[in-house]
Amino acid sequence: IKADDIKWEPLEGGFEISILYTNPATQATYLVIRGPGNLHVPKHWHTSNESITVLKGSFLVAHDGSNDKTELKPGGFAYMPAKMIHEAWTGDAGATYFITVDGKWDVNFVK
């Protein structure tokens, strides 16, 4: 898929998502999310393992039990095991990031 051909769909909170590919047998999913600056992704978890690679801008991540935010810039990588509670923020200029999950894509927000 060429970058100009990516089809974006709106997500809550001002983000946009593009599902690039879902494996029909395993439901492993490859997707891209982008958002403008200073957005917060509230605490949540996924049923499957998730990896994040920042393509543009900066993205800050934190996992449950830690008050430390780790800033990821282009090329930066984070891995979240299945069911790990985490949250994230886009940097001042926003962020675009590539996500893979090794099973069906879901988001389970923590109340």
MMTF fields as JSON, N, C-alpha, C and O atoms, coordinates in Angstrom:
{
  "mmtfVersion": "1.0.0",
  "mmtfProducer": "UNKNOWN",
  "numBonds": 443,
  "numAtoms": 444,
  "numGroups": 111,
  "numChains": 1,
  "numModels": 1,
  "chainsPerModel": [1],
  "groupsPerChain": [111],
  "chainIdList": ["A"],
  "bondAtomList": [4, 2, 8, 6, 12, 10, 16, 14, 20, 18, 24, 22, 28, 26, 32, 30, 36, 34, 40, 38, 44, 42, 48, 46, 52, 50, 56, 54, 60, 58, 64, 62, 68, 66, 72, 70, 76, 74, 80, 78, 84, 82, 88, 86, 92, 90, 96, 94, 100, 98, 104, 102, 108, 106, 112, 110, 116, 114, 120, 118, 124, 122, 128, 126, 132, 130, 136, 134, 140, 138, 144, 142, 148, 146, 152, 150, 156, 154, 160, 158, 164, 162, 168, 166, 172, 170, 176, 174, 180, 178, 184, 182, 188, 186, 192, 190, 196, 194, 200, 198, 204, 202, 208, 206, 212, 210, 216, 214, 220, 218, 224, 222, 228, 226, 232, 230, 236, 234, 240, 238, 244, 242, 248, 246, 252, 250, 256, 254, 260, 258, 264, 262, 268, 266, 272, 270, 276, 274, 280, 278, 284, 282, 288, 286, 292, 290, 296, 294, 300, 298, 304, 302, 308, 306, 312, 310, 316, 314, 320, 318, 324, 322, 328, 326, 332, 330, 336, 334, 340, 338, 344, 342, 348, 346, 352, 350, 356, 354, 360, 358, 364, 362, 368, 366, 372, 370, 376, 374, 380, 378, 384, 382, 388, 386, 392, 390, 396, 394, 400, 398, 404, 402, 408, 406, 412, 410, 416, 414, 420, 418, 424, 422, 428, 426, 432, 430, 436, 434, 440, 438],
  "bondOrderList": [1, 1, 1, 1, 1, 1, 1, 1, 1, 1, 1, 1, 1, 1, 1, 1, 1, 1, 1, 1, 1, 1, 1, 1, 1, 1, 1, 1, 1, 1, 1, 1, 1, 1, 1, 1, 1, 1, 1, 1, 1, 1, 1, 1, 1, 1, 1, 1, 1, 1, 1, 1, 1, 1, 1, 1, 1, 1, 1, 1, 1, 1, 1, 1, 1, 1, 1, 1, 1, 1, 1, 1, 1, 1, 1, 1, 1, 1, 1, 1, 1, 1, 1, 1, 1, 1, 1, 1, 1, 1, 1, 1, 1, 1, 1, 1, 1, 1, 1, 1, 1, 1, 1, 1, 1, 1, 1, 1, 1, 1],
  "groupList": [{"groupName": "ILE", "atomNameList": ["N", "CA", "C", "O"], "elementList": ["N", "C", "C", "O"], "formalChargeList": [0, 0, 0, 0], "bondAtomList": [1, 0, 2, 1, 3, 2], "bondOrderList": [1, 1, 2], "singleLetterCode": "I", "chemCompType": "L-PEPTIDE LINKING"}, {"groupName": "LYS", "atomNameList": ["N", "CA", "C", "O"], "elementList": ["N", "C", "C", "O"], "formalChargeList": [0, 0, 0, 0], "bondAtomList": [1, 0, 2, 1, 3, 2], "bondOrderList": [1, 1, 2], "singleLetterCode": "K", "chemCompType": "L-PEPTIDE LINKING"}, {"groupName": "ALA", "atomNameList": ["N", "CA", "C", "O"], "elementList": ["N", "C", "C", "O"], "formalChargeList": [0, 0, 0, 0], "bondAtomList": [1, 0, 2, 1, 3, 2], "bondOrderList": [1, 1, 2], "singleLetterCode": "A", "chemCompType": "L-PEPTIDE LINKING"}, {"groupName": "ASP", "atomNameList": ["N", "CA", "C", "O"], "elementList": ["N", "C", "C", "O"], "formalChargeList": [0, 0, 0, 0], "bondAtomList": [1, 0, 2, 1, 3, 2], "bondOrderList": [1, 1, 2], "singleLetterCode": "D", "chemCompType": "L-PEPTIDE LINKING"}, {"groupName": "TRP", "atomNameList": ["N", "CA", "C", "O"], "elementList": ["N", "C", "C", "O"], "formalChargeList": [0, 0, 0, 0], "bondAtomList": [1, 0, 2, 1, 3, 2], "bondOrderList": [1, 1, 2], "singleLetterCode": "W", "chemCompType": "L-PEPTIDE LINKING"}, {"groupName": "GLU", "atomNameList": ["N", "CA", "C", "O"], "elementList": ["N", "C", "C", "O"], "formalChargeList": [0, 0, 0, 0], "bondAtomList": [1, 0, 2, 1, 3, 2], "bondOrderList": [1, 1, 2], "singleLetterCode": "E", "chemCompType": "L-PEPTIDE LINKING"}, {"groupName": "PRO", "atomNameList": ["N", "CA", "C", "O"], "elementList": ["N", "C", "C", "O"], "formalChargeList": [0, 0, 0, 0], "bondAtomList": [1, 0, 2, 1, 3, 2], "bondOrderList": [1, 1, 2], "singleLetterCode": "P", "chemCompType": "L-PEPTIDE LINKING"}, {"groupName": "LEU", "atomNameList": ["N", "CA", "C", "O"], "elementList": ["N", "C", "C", "O"], "formalChargeList": [0, 0, 0, 0], "bondAtomList": [1, 0, 2, 1, 3, 2], "bondOrderList": [1, 1, 2], "singleLetterCode": "L", "chemCompType": "L-PEPTIDE LINKING"}, {"groupName": "GLY", "atomNameList": ["N", "CA", "C", "O"], "elementList": ["N", "C", "C", "O"], "formalChargeList": [0, 0, 0, 0], "bondAtomList": [1, 0, 2, 1, 3, 2], "bondOrderList": [1, 1, 2], "singleLetterCode": "G", "chemCompType": "PEPTIDE LINKING"}, {"groupName": "PHE", "atomNameList": ["N", "CA", "C", "O"], "elementList": ["N", "C", "C", "O"], "formalChargeList": [0, 0, 0, 0], "bondAtomList": [1, 0, 2, 1, 3, 2], "bondOrderList": [1, 1, 2], "singleLetterCode": "F", "chemCompType": "L-PEPTIDE LINKING"}, {"groupName": "SER", "atomNameList": ["N", "CA", "C", "O"], "elementList": ["N", "C", "C", "O"], "formalChargeList": [0, 0, 0, 0], "bondAtomList": [1, 0, 2, 1, 3, 2], "bondOrderList": [1, 1, 2], "singleLetterCode": "S", "chemCompType": "L-PEPTIDE LINKING"}, {"groupName": "TYR", "atomNameList": ["N", "CA", "C", "O"], "elementList": ["N", "C", "C", "O"], "formalChargeList": [0, 0, 0, 0], "bondAtomList": [1, 0, 2, 1, 3, 2], "bondOrderList": [1, 1, 2], "singleLetterCode": "Y", "chemCompType": "L-PEPTIDE LINKING"}, {"groupName": "THR", "atomNameList": ["N", "CA", "C", "O"], "elementList": ["N", "C", "C", "O"], "formalChargeList": [0, 0, 0, 0], "bondAtomList": [1, 0, 2, 1, 3, 2], "bondOrderList": [1, 1, 2], "singleLetterCode": "T", "chemCompType": "L-PEPTIDE LINKING"}, {"groupName": "ASN", "atomNameList": ["N", "CA", "C", "O"], "elementList": ["N", "C", "C", "O"], "formalChargeList": [0, 0, 0, 0], "bondAtomList": [1, 0, 2, 1, 3, 2], "bondOrderList": [1, 1, 2], "singleLetterCode": "N", "chemCompType": "L-PEPTIDE LINKING"}, {"groupName": "GLN", "atomNameList": ["N", "CA", "C", "O"], "elementList": ["N", "C", "C", "O"], "formalChargeList": [0, 0, 0, 0], "bondAtomList": [1, 0, 2, 1, 3, 2], "bondOrderList": [1, 1, 2], "singleLetterCode": "Q", "chemCompType": "L-PEPTIDE LINKING"}, {"groupName": "VAL", "atomNameList": ["N", "CA", "C", "O"], "elementList": ["N", "C", "C", "O"], "formalChargeList": [0, 0, 0, 0], "bondAtomList": [1, 0, 2, 1, 3, 2], "bondOrderList": [1, 1, 2], "singleLetterCode": "V", "chemCompType": "L-PEPTIDE LINKING"}, {"groupName": "ARG", "atomNameList": ["N", "CA", "C", "O"], "elementList": ["N", "C", "C", "O"], "formalChargeList": [0, 0, 0, 0], "bondAtomList": [1, 0, 2, 1, 3, 2], "bondOrderList": [1, 1, 2], "singleLetterCode": "R", "chemCompType": "L-PEPTIDE LINKING"}, {"groupName": "HIS", "atomNameList": ["N", "CA", "C", "O"], "elementList": ["N", "C", "C", "O"], "formalChargeList": [0, 0, 0, 0], "bondAtomList": [1, 0, 2, 1, 3, 2], "bondOrderList": [1, 1, 2], "singleLetterCode": "H", "chemCompType": "L-PEPTIDE LINKING"}, {"groupName": "MET", "atomNameList": ["N", "CA", "C", "O"], "elementList": ["N", "C", "C", "O"], "formalChargeList": [0, 0, 0, 0], "bondAtomList": [1, 0, 2, 1, 3, 2], "bondOrderList": [1, 1, 2], "singleLetterCode": "M", "chemCompType": "L-PEPTIDE LINKING"}],
  "groupTypeList": [0, 1, 2, 3, 3, 0, 1, 4, 5, 6, 7, 5, 8, 8, 9, 5, 0, 10, 0, 7, 11, 12, 13, 6, 2, 12, 14, 2, 12, 11, 7, 15, 0, 16, 8, 6, 8, 13, 7, 17, 15, 6, 1, 17, 4, 17, 12, 10, 13, 5, 10, 0, 12, 15, 7, 1, 8, 10, 9, 7, 15, 2, 17, 3, 8, 10, 13, 3, 1, 12, 5, 7, 1, 6, 8, 8, 9, 2, 11, 18, 6, 2, 1, 18, 0, 17, 5, 2, 4, 12, 8, 3, 2, 8, 2, 12, 11, 9, 0, 12, 15, 3, 8, 1, 4, 3, 15, 13, 9, 15, 1],
  "groupIdList": [1, 2, 3, 4, 5, 6, 7, 8, 9, 10, 11, 12, 13, 14, 15, 16, 17, 18, 19, 20, 21, 22, 23, 24, 25, 26, 27, 28, 29, 30, 31, 32, 33, 34, 35, 36, 37, 38, 39, 40, 41, 42, 43, 44, 45, 46, 47, 48, 49, 50, 51, 52, 53, 54, 55, 56, 57, 58, 59, 60, 61, 62, 63, 64, 65, 66, 67, 68, 69, 70, 71, 72, 73, 74, 75, 76, 77, 78, 79, 80, 81, 82, 83, 84, 85, 86, 87, 88, 89, 90, 91, 92, 93, 94, 95, 96, 97, 98, 99, 100, 101, 102, 103, 104, 105, 106, 107, 108, 109, 110, 111],
  "secStructList": [7, 7, 4, 4, 4, 7, 7, 7, 3, 3, 7, 4, 4, 4, 7, 3, 3, 3, 3, 3, 3, 3, 7, 6, 6, 6, 7, 7, 3, 3, 3, 3, 3, 3, 3, 7, 6, 6, 7, 3, 3, 3, 3, 3, 3, 7, 1, 1, 7, 3, 3, 3, 3, 3, 3, 3, 3, 3, 3, 3, 3, 3, 3, 6, 6, 7, 7, 7, 7, 3, 3, 3, 7, 6, 6, 7, 3, 3, 3, 3, 7, 6, 6, 7, 7, 3, 3, 3, 3, 3, 3, 3, 3, 3, 3, 3, 3, 3, 3, 3, 3, 1, 1, 7, 7, 7, 7, 3, 3, 7, 7],
  "xCoordList": [0.86, 0.0, 0.902, 1.769, 0.699, 1.446, 0.874, -0.319, 1.736, 1.303, 0.113, -0.797, 0.106, -0.996, -2.302, -3.373, -2.222, -3.417, -4.022, -5.048, -3.385, -3.926, -5.257, -5.38, -6.242, -7.578, -7.703, -7.559, -7.975, -8.061, -9.501, -10.373, -9.755, -11.075, -10.948, -9.933, -11.947, -11.864, -11.971, -12.681, -11.246, -11.334, -11.744, -11.648, -12.196, -12.521, -11.292, -10.166, -11.508, -10.435, -9.596, -8.582, -9.983, -9.241, -8.224, -7.53, -8.123, -7.196, -7.832, -9.05, -6.979, -7.432, -6.692, -5.565, -7.341, -6.779, -6.891, -7.825, -5.933, -5.992, -5.556, -4.418, -6.458, -6.115, -5.472, -6.125, -4.202, -3.475, -3.68, -3.804, -3.715, -3.859, -4.281, -3.804, -5.179, -5.548, -5.396, -5.983, -4.612, -4.41, -5.704, -6.187, -6.276, -7.562, -7.501, -8.508, -6.358, -6.248, -6.005, -6.642, -5.085, -4.688, -5.316, -5.287, -5.879, -6.428, -5.339, -5.658, -4.037, -2.953, -3.218, -3.592, -3.021, -3.423, -2.269, -1.501, -2.163, -1.171, -1.943, -2.806, -1.644, -2.415, -1.554, -0.483, -2.035, -1.369, -2.382, -3.548, -1.934, -2.768, -2.024, -0.799, -2.771, -2.162, -3.077, -4.291, -2.456, -3.228, -2.482, -1.252, -3.218, -2.581, -1.917, -1.968, -1.305, -0.534, -1.336, -2.495, -0.675, -1.172, -2.497, -3.366, -2.647, -3.809, -3.415, -2.264, -4.368, -4.142, -4.928, -6.114, -4.27, -4.94, -5.075, -4.076, -6.303, -6.475, -6.011, -5.784, -5.877, -5.442, -6.327, -7.555, -5.639, -6.337, -5.415, -4.249, -5.957, -5.181, -5.734, -6.83, -4.947, -5.329, -5.272, -4.473, -6.113, -6.132, -4.849, -4.385, -4.276, -3.066, -1.857, -2.006, -0.665, 0.562, 0.555, 0.103, 1.059, 1.066, 2.487, 3.204, 2.882, 4.133, 3.827, 2.955, 4.561, 4.355, 5.69, 6.704, 5.695, 6.871, 6.457, 5.543, 7.115, 6.774, 7.349, 8.526, 6.483, 6.891, 7.172, 8.079, 6.387, 6.487, 6.083, 5.206, 6.718, 6.372, 6.951, 7.99, 6.274, 6.703, 5.48, 4.379, 5.71, 4.652, 5.193, 6.257, 4.485, 4.913, 4.06, 2.841, 4.696, 3.984, 4.331, 5.425, 3.398, 3.607, 2.783, 1.707, 3.299, 2.534, 2.072, 2.633, 1.049, 0.447, 1.499, 2.316, 1.461, 2.417, 3.654, 4.538, 3.726, 4.878, 4.389, 3.437, 5.038, 4.717, 5.614, 5.487, 6.523, 7.475, 6.89, 6.347, 7.009, 6.624, 7.897, 8.905, 7.848, 8.966, 8.591, 7.575, 9.424, 9.149, 9.801, 10.998, 8.991, 9.471, 9.426, 8.403, 10.529, 10.614, 10.674, 10.71, 10.688, 10.689, 11.74, 12.917, 11.255, 12.093, 12.02, 12.45, 11.478, 11.339, 10.32, 9.368, 10.525, 9.728, 9.293, 10.059, 8.069, 7.565, 6.826, 6.188, 6.926, 6.225, 5.367, 5.854, 4.095, 3.177, 2.625, 1.88, 2.979, 2.421, 0.894, 0.335, 0.252, -1.205, -1.649, -1.043, -2.689, -3.358, -2.557, -2.981, -1.415, -0.686, -1.422, -1.669, -1.769, -2.45, -1.415, -0.344, -1.761, -0.853, -1.655, -2.853, -0.976, -1.592, -0.543, 0.647, -0.991, -0.048, -0.514, -1.668, 0.434, 0.173, 0.898, 2.003, 0.3, 1.042, 1.853, 1.444, 3.005, 3.828, 3.198, 2.119, 3.863, 3.336, 2.947, 1.945, 3.731, 3.48, 2.643, 2.454, 2.14, 1.352, 2.241, 3.452, 1.61, 2.357, 1.628, 0.401, 2.424, 1.926, 2.722, 3.95, 2.029, 2.717, 2.102, 0.893, 2.971, 2.618, 2.46, 3.322, 1.362, 1.076, 0.886, 0.257, 1.439, 1.122, 0.575, 1.041, -0.403, -0.905, -0.901, -1.213, -0.546, -0.409, -1.714, -1.716, -2.806, -4.137, -5.119, -4.729, -6.382, -7.407, -7.163, -6.839, -7.32, -7.157, -8.347, -9.485, -8.114, -9.158, -8.549, -7.333, -9.399, -8.976, -9.962, -11.169, -9.46, -10.287, -9.893, -8.863, -10.718, -10.403, -10.651, -11.595, -9.783, -9.893, -10.784, -10.544, -11.784, -12.729, -12.136, -12.784],
  "yCoordList": [-1.178, 0.0, 1.235, 1.375, 2.114, 3.364, 4.315, 4.278, 5.163, 6.091, 6.933, 7.178, 7.375, 8.207, 7.432, 8.033, 6.091, 5.254, 4.775, 4.095, 5.129, 4.702, 5.394, 6.609, 4.61, 5.142, 5.269, 4.291, 6.492, 6.791, 6.823, 7.33, 6.281, 6.287, 7.022, 6.877, 7.799, 8.513, 7.556, 6.552, 7.898, 7.217, 8.24, 9.444, 7.779, 8.696, 9.484, 9.003, 10.673, 11.459, 12.221, 12.807, 12.236, 12.991, 12.185, 12.737, 10.891, 10.033, 9.523, 9.574, 9.027, 8.348, 7.019, 6.896, 6.016, 4.676, 4.163, 4.502, 3.346, 2.619, 1.186, 0.947, 0.235, -1.181, -1.575, -1.546, -1.941, -2.26, -3.701, -3.988, -4.616, -6.035, -6.799, -6.525, -7.759, -8.697, -10.105, -10.437, -10.93, -12.306, -13.078, -13.142, -13.668, -14.351, -15.568, -15.914, -16.215, -17.409, -17.057, -17.625, -16.124, -15.825, -14.553, -14.327, -13.726, -12.411, -11.405, -10.298, -11.781, -10.823, -9.605, -9.74, -8.419, -7.189, -6.201, -6.066, -5.514, -4.467, -3.188, -3.159, -2.123, -0.897, 0.322, 0.224, 1.466, 2.743, 3.661, 3.701, 4.396, 5.392, 6.718, 6.76, 7.788, 9.12, 10.037, 9.846, 11.039, 12.0, 13.309, 13.331, 14.412, 15.714, 15.801, 14.859, 16.927, 17.105, 17.09, 17.502, 16.597, 16.645, 15.926, 16.416, 14.761, 13.915, 12.815, 12.38, 12.379, 11.327, 10.09, 10.175, 8.94, 7.645, 7.112, 6.729, 7.079, 6.66, 5.221, 4.452, 4.886, 3.538, 2.493, 2.581, 1.49, 0.42, -0.794, -0.737, -1.893, -3.095, -3.785, -3.477, -4.736, -5.497, -6.988, -7.418, -7.761, -9.209, -9.845, -10.847, -9.269, -9.809, -8.924, -7.778, -9.461, -8.678, -7.565, -7.761, -6.39, -5.226, -4.674, -4.575, -4.317, -3.58, -2.272, -2.207, -1.238, 0.114, 0.605, 0.529, 1.107, 1.751, 3.133, 3.262, 4.164, 5.539, 5.85, 5.615, 6.385, 6.757, 8.251, 8.664, 9.059, 10.519, 11.144, 10.626, 12.252, 12.955, 12.264, 11.609, 12.414, 11.727, 11.191, 11.734, 10.115, 9.385, 8.976, 8.363, 9.305, 8.959, 7.809, 7.815, 6.823, 5.663, 5.449, 5.789, 4.888, 4.506, 3.253, 3.076, 2.388, 1.187, 1.261, 1.993, 0.496, 0.504, 0.164, -0.738, 0.886, 0.657, 1.533, 1.461, 2.362, 3.245, 4.663, 4.874, 5.628, 7.031, 7.615, 8.788, 6.796, 7.257, 7.146, 6.109, 8.228, 8.229, 8.076, 8.725, 7.222, 7.056, 7.697, 7.348, 8.65, 9.314, 8.539, 8.252, 8.211, 7.519, 8.484, 9.122, 8.591, 9.423, 8.5, 7.282, 9.024, 8.145, 7.039, 7.277, 5.824, 4.639, 4.017, 2.878, 4.747, 4.219, 3.091, 3.075, 2.145, 0.92, 0.633, 0.835, 0.165, -0.295, -1.613, -1.835, -2.473, -3.761, -3.852, -3.641, -4.166, -4.321, -5.746, -6.098, -6.569, -7.918, -7.874, -6.894, -8.915, -9.016, -8.684, -9.132, -7.912, -7.534, -6.572, -6.29, -6.063, -5.058, -3.726, -3.247, -3.136, -1.839, -0.762, -0.708, 0.089, 1.164, 2.353, 2.245, 3.496, 4.697, 5.439, 5.138, 6.414, 7.106, 8.527, 8.888, 9.327, 10.719, 11.024, 10.527, 11.829, 12.332, 13.537, 14.257, 13.757, 14.912, 16.184, 16.146, 17.298, 18.606, 18.659, 19.281, 18.013, 18.063, 16.881, 16.721, 16.052, 14.89, 13.679, 13.722, 12.599, 11.36, 10.48, 10.483, 9.73, 8.654, 7.422, 7.475, 6.306, 5.123, 3.853, 3.757, 2.887, 1.587, 0.595, 0.503, -0.146, -1.12, -2.494, -2.635, -3.502, -4.879, -5.546, -5.291, -6.386, -7.235, -8.662, -8.893, -9.627, -10.997, -11.79, -13.016, -11.079, -11.671, -10.588, -9.558, -10.819, -9.835, -8.503, -8.488, -7.395, -6.036, -5.695, -5.786, -5.306, -4.794, -3.782, -3.739, -2.975, -1.999, -2.101, -1.959, -2.343, -2.48, -1.395, -1.496, -0.352, 0.777, 0.417, -0.301, 0.932, 0.723, 1.827, 3.005, 1.47, 2.451, 3.147, 4.007],
  "zCoordList": [0.0, 0.0, 0.0, 0.863, -0.952, -0.991, 0.061, 0.363, 0.613, 1.662, 1.217, 2.009, -0.022, -0.521, -0.654, -0.742, -0.67, -0.838, 0.476, 0.479, 1.595, 2.892, 3.142, 2.985, 3.53, 3.84, 5.353, 6.087, 5.807, 7.233, 7.688, 6.981, 8.873, 9.508, 10.846, 11.528, 11.228, 12.517, 13.704, 13.659, 14.761, 16.051, 17.093, 16.853, 18.239, 19.331, 19.757, 19.636, 20.247, 20.815, 19.811, 20.19, 18.534, 17.529, 16.741, 15.888, 17.01, 16.282, 14.998, 14.826, 14.093, 12.878, 12.797, 13.276, 12.181, 12.089, 10.663, 9.937, 10.277, 9.019, 9.292, 9.695, 9.074, 9.196, 7.864, 6.822, 7.905, 6.675, 6.238, 5.047, 7.222, 6.892, 8.134, 9.235, 7.952, 9.005, 8.448, 7.418, 9.128, 8.703, 8.929, 10.059, 7.88, 8.051, 8.975, 9.592, 9.084, 9.928, 11.392, 12.28, 11.652, 13.033, 13.587, 14.797, 12.726, 13.063, 13.456, 13.889, 13.31, 13.544, 12.664, 11.499, 13.229, 12.548, 12.496, 13.449, 11.362, 11.135, 10.867, 9.99, 11.613, 11.473, 11.745, 12.344, 11.298, 11.545, 12.218, 11.827, 13.228, 13.9, 13.861, 13.975, 13.702, 13.775, 14.568, 14.626, 15.175, 15.95, 16.059, 16.013, 16.206, 16.392, 17.764, 18.555, 18.025, 19.242, 20.522, 20.57, 21.564, 22.941, 23.161, 23.883, 22.534, 22.795, 23.772, 23.802, 24.556, 25.547, 25.161, 24.843, 25.19, 25.048, 26.465, 27.074, 27.009, 28.407, 28.653, 27.719, 29.939, 30.311, 29.642, 29.64, 29.069, 28.361, 28.259, 28.648, 27.73, 27.48, 26.248, 25.782, 25.724, 24.536, 24.863, 25.695, 24.211, 24.407, 23.884, 24.428, 22.829, 22.199, 22.494, 22.92, 22.264, 22.379, 21.342, 20.214, 21.729, 20.845, 20.738, 21.734, 19.518, 19.347, 18.63, 17.764, 19.009, 18.478, 17.943, 18.636, 16.717, 16.142, 15.671, 14.857, 16.171, 15.805, 14.422, 14.15, 13.557, 12.203, 12.082, 11.359, 12.796, 12.674, 14.005, 14.696, 14.363, 15.601, 16.811, 16.731, 17.932, 19.152, 19.888, 19.793, 20.619, 21.29, 22.65, 22.736, 23.692, 25.045, 25.553, 25.386, 26.171, 26.684, 28.152, 28.601, 28.882, 30.277, 30.533, 29.961, 31.394, 31.732, 33.174, 33.99, 33.469, 34.79, 35.844, 35.659, 36.923, 37.989, 37.884, 38.738, 36.844, 36.675, 36.425, 35.674, 37.052, 36.791, 35.715, 35.362, 35.191, 34.188, 32.785, 32.403, 32.03, 30.621, 29.803, 30.083, 28.797, 27.881, 26.56, 25.958, 26.103, 24.84, 23.7, 23.724, 22.709, 21.518, 20.347, 20.102, 19.629, 18.432, 17.221, 17.4, 15.997, 14.821, 14.919, 15.188, 14.689, 14.824, 16.203, 16.384, 17.195, 18.548, 18.588, 17.808, 19.506, 19.562, 20.994, 21.936, 21.15, 22.456, 22.253, 21.224, 23.247, 23.226, 24.479, 25.589, 24.298, 25.415, 25.385, 24.47, 26.372, 26.421, 26.562, 27.053, 26.137, 26.251, 27.672, 28.645, 27.773, 29.019, 29.903, 31.024, 29.436, 30.208, 30.093, 28.986, 31.214, 31.205, 30.889, 31.493, 29.93, 29.53, 29.025, 28.765, 28.889, 28.338, 27.533, 27.62, 26.747, 25.863, 25.578, 25.808, 25.065, 24.708, 23.41, 23.19, 22.55, 21.391, 21.847, 22.757, 21.214, 21.511, 20.968, 20.376, 21.169, 20.756, 19.283, 18.931, 18.421, 16.975, 16.484, 15.278, 17.401, 17.001, 16.768, 16.984, 16.322, 16.103, 15.096, 15.002, 14.352, 13.499, 13.902, 13.979, 14.161, 14.639, 14.07, 13.859, 13.83, 13.257, 14.396, 15.27, 14.386, 15.44, 14.817, 13.768, 15.475, 15.131, 16.387, 17.497, 16.194, 17.276, 16.747, 15.579, 17.607, 17.123, 17.179, 17.06, 17.359, 17.33, 16.928, 16.379, 17.199, 16.84, 17.561, 18.748, 16.846, 17.399, 18.258, 17.798, 19.49, 20.363, 21.315, 21.501, 21.912, 22.922, 24.074, 23.877, 25.26, 26.454, 27.437, 28.104, 27.528, 28.405, 29.865, 30.194, 30.732, 32.165, 32.717, 32.453, 33.461, 34.009, 35.211, 35.808]
}
